[in-house]
């Protein structure tokens, strides 16, 4: 065989060259697409795989030979998912337009992953769709982050709404109504209830509940009727979580108790204070429900806030009652009773002030009360009050107050500071006592004593004086002094 004939046999034909180039391009394309973490694939017009990159093959746990020529249903995908994808592929063929969507796929490792995917038409020369190309991206973490963010925003809105709705409430029952309603609506619960517990009396009392499609269970029942699991969990300060009370073979009576009030799933969060179970917040569902960790954390946070708010309301109620008792006491006293803030501004005056001065409380608060002081006594009084308020010492001063008829009388004012935990004056408590009669008596006694002294002196002068004119002059002087 000649060299020319041998070269002619070794040289590929144009068809072979084209085939080699196509094979090379396929390898290059497959290598490039298989280096991606995203899925890449190609379907024929019937929705059967022509190509799948390595990422998709590994996720599905199949080989290239297995997947090519098959559709999703033939590959074992769930019927409803396989049908949805087949319909979307046919939509691309029919319209020549892309389709974009998201879906979940069970991977070969057994976990579910969420993917965002797009099907794109590959057009022939005549404009018809001859193939469908697509890609999918794993958006599981993105969706989880978005879900977590949305959950966080909903939680923040709920807590803000609870805070706003609880502001200004004056009764514990009002707090219970707000908390159970807003939490129940937020969780889409059948019932949300607030209850108190008396462990020693084996008593459980639902004080208020929000309901949606079920009856109220407000009332009292035996605490132990809901089983040892419920009792032990709540007494230990742990949240009780039951996704379905049906399968409770060791707690048959408890399960029956829950079902008797229409409960199939529940969360119960205890409020333990001072080492004792005081109350609980519960969320009920009339159907089985798997409670998520975020929902459990939410009821625990809300229960803490609920207890704190109720205790604050009770504390304010005790303060109001204390203020009412103090006011009743102040109104029964014969003196003028007053209070002032840490800056020395009057914040309360009893009715004695109004009765005497004729000036209303509101017109006398702050430093306006000083307008009722006699002008001659005003500088010394305000200076002494300012000094005592600044130094934090007891205020004690005498001054004259103008009466509503224009007359004036002497008063002794005495105020004692009350100190706060931060070392600052929080409040002043004081009284103003009418001492005018005492002042007048003292003046009369001083005048009487002076008169007696002059009379005695006149007697001594009369005995010692030999000149009538001198005695007359002394008497005239004594008369003037005695006035």
C-alpha positions in Angstrom: 0.0 0.0 0.0 1.4 3.4 -1.0 1.9 6.2 1.5 -0.8 8.3 -0.3 -3.4 5.6 0.1 -2.5 5.1 3.8 -3.0 8.9 4.4 -6.2 8.9 2.5 -7.6 6.1 4.8 -6.4 7.9 8.0 -7.9 11.3 7.2 -11.5 11.7 8.5 -14.2 12.4 6.2 -16.2 15.7 6.5 -19.0 13.8 8.2 -16.6 12.3 10.7 -15.1 15.7 11.3 -18.5 17.2 12.0 -19.3 14.3 14.3 -16.0 14.7 16.2 -16.6 18.4 16.6 -20.1 17.9 17.9 -18.9 15.3 20.3 -16.2 17.7 21.5 -18.7 20.5 21.9 -20.9 18.2 23.8 -18.1 17.3 26.2 -17.1 21.0 26.6 -20.8 21.9 27.2 -21.3 19.1 29.7 -18.1 19.9 31.5 -19.0 23.5 31.8 -22.6 22.9 32.9 -21.6 20.1 35.3 -19.2 22.5 37.0 -22.2 24.5 38.1 -24.1 24.0 41.4 -27.3 24.9 39.6 -29.3 22.3 37.7 -29.2 22.5 33.9 -31.2 20.4 31.6 -32.8 20.0 28.1 -36.2 18.4 27.2 -37.8 17.4 24.0 -41.2 18.7 23.0 -42.8 15.8 24.9 -41.1 16.8 28.2 -38.6 14.0 28.1 -35.0 14.5 29.2 -32.4 14.9 26.5 -29.7 16.1 28.8 -29.1 16.7 32.6 -25.9 18.1 34.2 -24.0 16.4 37.0 -25.7 18.5 39.7 -29.2 17.3 38.8 -28.1 13.7 38.3 -26.5 13.6 41.7 -29.5 15.2 43.4 -31.9 12.7 41.8 -29.5 9.8 42.3 -29.6 8.6 38.7 -27.3 8.2 35.8 -27.3 10.0 32.4 -28.4 6.8 30.7 -31.3 6.4 33.2 -32.7 9.9 32.8 -32.4 10.4 29.1 -35.7 9.7 27.2 -37.9 9.8 30.4 -40.2 12.3 31.8 -40.7 13.2 35.5 -43.5 10.7 36.1 -41.5 7.9 34.7 -38.6 8.9 37.0 -40.8 8.4 40.0 -41.7 12.0 40.9 -44.9 12.4 42.9 -47.9 12.5 40.5 -49.0 16.0 41.3 -45.5 17.5 40.9 -44.9 15.5 37.7 -48.2 16.7 36.3 -47.5 20.3 37.1 -44.1 20.2 35.5 -45.5 18.5 32.4 -48.2 21.1 32.1 -45.7 23.9 32.3 -43.4 22.3 29.7 -46.4 22.0 27.3 -47.2 25.7 28.0 -43.8 26.6 26.8 -44.3 24.6 23.6 -47.7 26.0 23.0 -46.9 29.7 23.7 -43.2 29.9 22.9 -42.8 31.9 26.1 -40.7 31.1 29.2 -42.2 29.7 32.4 -40.7 30.6 35.8 -41.8 29.0 39.1 -40.6 27.5 42.4 -41.0 24.0 43.7 -39.8 21.5 46.2 -37.9 18.3 45.3 -37.0 15.3 47.4 -33.3 14.6 46.8 -31.6 11.3 46.7 -30.2 11.9 50.2 -33.8 12.1 51.6 -34.0 15.8 52.3 -36.3 18.3 50.6 -34.9 21.2 48.7 -36.7 24.2 47.3 -35.7 25.3 43.8 -36.4 28.3 41.6 -36.6 27.2 38.0 -37.1 28.5 34.5 -38.1 26.7 31.3 -36.9 28.5 28.1 -38.1 27.7 24.5 -35.4 26.7 21.9 -36.8 27.9 18.6 -36.3 26.2 15.2 -35.7 28.2 12.0 -39.4 28.4 11.4 -40.0 29.9 14.8 -41.6 26.8 16.3 -40.4 25.3 19.6 -38.2 22.3 19.0 -36.6 21.9 22.4 -36.9 23.3 26.0 -33.9 24.3 28.0 -34.0 25.0 31.7 -32.1 25.7 34.8 -32.9 25.4 38.6 -31.3 27.1 41.5 -31.5 25.8 45.1 -33.2 28.6 47.1 -33.8 26.7 50.3 -31.6 28.8 52.4 -32.8 32.0 50.8 -36.4 31.0 51.4 -35.6 30.0 55.0 -34.0 33.4 55.5 -36.9 35.2 54.0 -39.3 33.1 56.1 -37.3 33.8 59.2 -37.3 37.5 58.4 -41.0 37.5 57.7 -41.6 35.6 61.0 -39.4 38.1 62.8 -41.4 41.0 61.4 -44.7 39.4 62.3 -43.4 38.7 65.8 -42.2 42.3 66.1 -45.6 43.6 64.9 -47.4 41.4 67.4 -45.2 42.5 70.3 -45.6 46.1 69.3 -49.4 45.7 69.1 -49.4 44.1 72.5 -47.4 46.9 73.9 -49.6 49.6 72.4 -52.9 47.9 73.3 -51.8 47.3 76.9 -50.7 50.9 77.5 -53.1 52.6 79.8 -55.0 49.5 80.9 -56.0 49.6 84.6 -57.5 46.1 85.2 -55.8 42.7 84.9 -58.8 41.3 83.0 -58.3 43.9 80.3 -54.7 42.8 79.9 -55.8 39.1 79.6 -58.4 40.1 76.9 -55.8 41.9 74.8 -53.1 39.2 75.1 -55.4 36.2 74.4 -57.1 38.0 71.4 -53.9 39.3 69.7 -51.9 36.1 70.3 -54.8 33.8 69.2 -55.3 35.8 66.0 -51.6 35.9 65.3 -51.3 32.1 65.6 -54.6 31.4 63.9 -55.6 29.4 67.0 -59.0 28.0 67.8 -58.7 29.3 71.4 -56.2 31.3 73.5 -56.7 31.3 77.2 -55.3 32.8 80.4 -55.7 30.8 83.6 -54.8 30.8 87.2 -53.7 27.8 89.2 -54.0 26.9 92.9 -51.9 23.8 93.2 -52.8 23.1 96.9 -56.5 23.2 96.0 -56.0 21.2 92.8 -57.8 24.1 91.0 -57.3 25.4 87.5 -59.4 28.5 86.6 -59.7 29.9 83.0 -60.1 33.6 83.7 -60.4 34.8 80.1 -60.2 33.2 76.6 -60.4 34.2 73.0 -62.2 31.8 70.7 -62.5 31.3 67.0 -64.9 28.6 65.9 -65.1 26.9 69.3 -66.8 27.5 72.7 -65.4 29.4 75.7 -64.0 27.3 78.6 -64.0 30.1 81.2 -64.5 28.4 84.5 -62.8 26.2 87.1 -61.9 22.6 87.0 -59.5 20.2 88.7 -55.9 20.8 87.7 -55.1 17.1 88.0 -57.9 16.3 85.5 -55.5 17.1 82.6 -53.0 14.4 83.6 -49.6 14.0 85.2 -47.8 15.0 82.1 -49.5 18.4 82.1 -49.2 18.9 85.8 -45.5 17.8 86.0 -44.5 19.8 82.9 -46.1 23.1 84.1 -45.0 22.7 87.7 -41.4 22.3 86.5 -41.7 25.6 84.6 -41.5 24.0 81.2 -43.8 24.7 78.2 -46.2 21.9 77.5 -46.4 21.1 73.7 -48.8 18.5 72.4 -49.2 18.2 68.6 -52.1 15.7 69.0 -53.7 14.6 72.3 -55.2 11.6 70.6 -52.2 9.2 70.8 -51.7 9.4 74.6 -52.1 5.8 75.8 -50.6 6.5 79.2 -52.8 9.6 79.6 -56.1 8.4 78.5 -58.1 10.3 81.1 -56.1 13.5 80.3 -56.7 13.1 76.6 -60.4 12.6 77.2 -60.4 15.8 79.3 -58.7 17.8 76.6 -61.1 16.4 73.9 -64.1 17.3 76.1 -63.2 21.0 75.7 -62.5 20.6 72.0 -58.7 20.4 72.2 -56.6 18.3 69.9 -53.4 20.2 70.0 -52.1 22.7 72.5 -49.3 24.8 73.9 -49.3 25.7 77.6 -46.8 28.1 79.0 -46.5 28.3 82.8 -45.9 31.4 84.8 -43.8 30.4 87.8 -42.9 33.0 90.3 -41.5 32.7 93.8 -41.0 29.0 93.0 -44.8 28.5 92.7 -47.0 28.0 89.6 -49.2 31.1 89.6 -50.8 31.1 86.1 -50.5 29.9 82.5 -51.1 31.0 79.0 -52.5 28.4 76.6 -53.1 28.1 72.9 -55.6 25.5 71.7 -56.3 23.9 68.3 -59.4 21.9 67.5 -57.4 19.8 65.0 -53.9 18.2 65.4 -51.2 20.7 64.7 -47.4 20.6 64.6 -46.2 23.5 66.6 -43.1 25.2 65.2 -40.1 26.2 67.4 -40.8 29.9 66.6 -44.4 29.5 67.8 -43.2 27.9 71.1 -40.6 30.7 71.6 -43.3 33.3 70.9 -45.8 32.1 73.5 -43.0 31.9 76.0 -42.0 35.5 75.3 -45.6 36.7 75.3 -46.3 34.9 78.6 -43.4 36.7 80.3 -44.6 40.1 79.0 -48.2 39.3 80.0 -47.3 38.4 83.6 -45.1 41.6 83.8 -47.9 43.7 82.5 -50.5 42.2 84.8 -48.2 42.7 87.8 -47.6 46.3 86.7 -51.3 46.9 86.4 -51.9 45.4 89.9 -49.0 47.5 91.3 -50.5 50.7 89.8 -53.9 49.7 91.2 -52.4 49.3 94.6 -50.7 52.7 94.2 -54.0 54.3 93.1 -55.7 52.8 96.2 -52.9 54.0 98.4 -53.3 57.5 96.8 -57.0 57.4 97.4 -56.5 56.5 101.0 -53.9 59.2 101.4 -56.3 61.7 99.7 -59.1 60.6 102.1 -56.7 61.1 105.0 -55.5 64.4 103.7 -59.1 65.7 103.3 -60.0 64.7 106.8 -57.1 66.7 108.4 -57.6 70.2 109.7 -54.4 71.4 108.1 -53.7 72.2 104.5 -52.0 69.1 103.1 -49.8 69.4 100.0 -47.3 67.4 97.9 -44.6 68.6 95.5 -42.4 66.9 92.9 -38.6 66.6 93.2 -38.2 70.1 91.7 -40.3 71.7 94.4 -43.4 72.2 92.3 -46.7 71.7 94.0 -48.6 68.6 92.6 -51.4 68.2 95.2 -53.4 70.5 97.6 -56.3 69.3 99.7 -59.7 71.0 99.9 -58.6 73.1 102.9 -56.5 75.2 100.5 -59.4 75.9 98.2 -61.8 76.6 101.0 -59.4 79.1 102.6 -57.8 80.9 99.6 -60.7 80.6 97.2 -58.2 79.6 94.5 -58.6 76.2 92.7 -56.0 73.5 93.0 -55.2 73.7 89.3 -54.5 77.4 89.5 -52.2 76.8 92.5 -50.1 73.9 91.2 -46.4 74.4 90.3 -45.2 77.6 92.0 -48.4 79.5 91.5 -49.4 78.9 95.1 -46.9 81.5 96.2 -49.2 84.2 94.7 -51.4 83.7 97.8 -48.6 84.7 100.1 -48.7 88.2 101.5 -46.3 90.3 99.4 -44.1 91.3 102.5 -43.5 87.6 103.2 -43.1 86.4 99.6 -39.3 86.9 99.2 -38.3 85.1 102.4 -40.7 82.3 101.9 -39.7 81.5 98.3 -36.1 81.8 99.1 -36.4 79.3 102.0 -38.4 76.9 99.9 -35.9 77.1 97.1 -33.0 76.5 99.6 -34.7 73.5 101.2 -35.6 71.9 97.8 -32.1 72.4 96.5 -30.4 71.1 99.7 -32.9 68.3 100.3 -33.6 69.3 103.9 -36.8 69.7 105.8 -38.6 72.9 104.9 -40.1 74.8 107.8 -41.2 78.5 107.6 -43.9 80.9 108.8 -45.7 83.2 106.5 -49.0 84.9 106.0 -51.6 83.7 103.5 -54.3 85.8 102.0 -57.8 84.6 102.7 -60.5 84.7 100.0 -62.1 87.7 101.8 -58.8 89.6 101.6 -57.8 89.1 105.2 -54.6 87.3 106.1 -53.5 84.8 108.7 -50.3 83.3 109.8 -49.4 79.7 108.7 -46.5 77.4 109.6 -45.5 75.2 106.6 -43.5 72.1 107.1 -42.4 69.8 104.3 -40.3 66.5 104.3 -38.5 65.1 101.2 -38.9 61.5 100.0 -35.8 60.1 98.4 -35.7 57.7 95.5 -33.4 54.8 94.9 -31.1 56.9 92.7 -30.4 59.3 95.6 -32.6 62.1 94.3 -35.7 63.6 95.8 -38.8 62.1 94.3 -41.5 63.9 96.2 -42.3 66.2 99.1 -45.0 65.7 101.7 -46.1 68.7 103.7 -48.7 70.5 105.8 -49.5 74.2 106.4 -51.0 74.8 109.8 -53.0 77.9 110.8 -51.0 79.5 113.7 -52.6 82.9 113.5 -54.4 82.5 116.9 -51.1 81.3 118.4 -49.2 84.3 116.9 -51.8 86.7 118.3 -51.8 85.1 121.7 -48.0 85.3 121.8 -48.2 89.0 120.8 -50.8 89.6 123.5 -48.6 87.8 126.1 -45.6 89.9 125.1 -47.6 93.1 125.3 -49.0 92.1 128.7 -45.6 91.2 130.0 -44.2 94.5 128.8 -47.1 96.4 130.5 -46.5 94.6 133.8 -42.8 95.4 133.6 -43.6 99.1 133.0 -46.1 99.2 135.9 -43.5 97.7 138.2 -40.9 100.1 137.1 -43.3 103.0 137.6 -43.9 101.9 141.1 -40.2 101.8 141.8 -39.7 105.3 140.2 -42.6 106.7 142.2 -41.1 105.6 145.5 -37.7 106.9 144.6 -38.6 110.1 142.8 -38.9 113.3 144.8 -39.7 115.5 141.7 -43.3 115.4 140.4 -42.2 116.6 137.0 -39.7 113.7 136.6 -42.3 111.2 137.7 -44.7 112.7 135.1 -42.1 112.4 132.4 -41.5 108.8 133.2 -45.2 108.0 133.2 -45.6 109.7 129.8 -42.7 107.7 128.4 -44.0 104.5 129.9 -47.4 105.1 128.3 -45.9 105.5 124.9 -43.8 102.4 125.3 -46.8 100.4 126.4 -48.8 101.2 123.3 
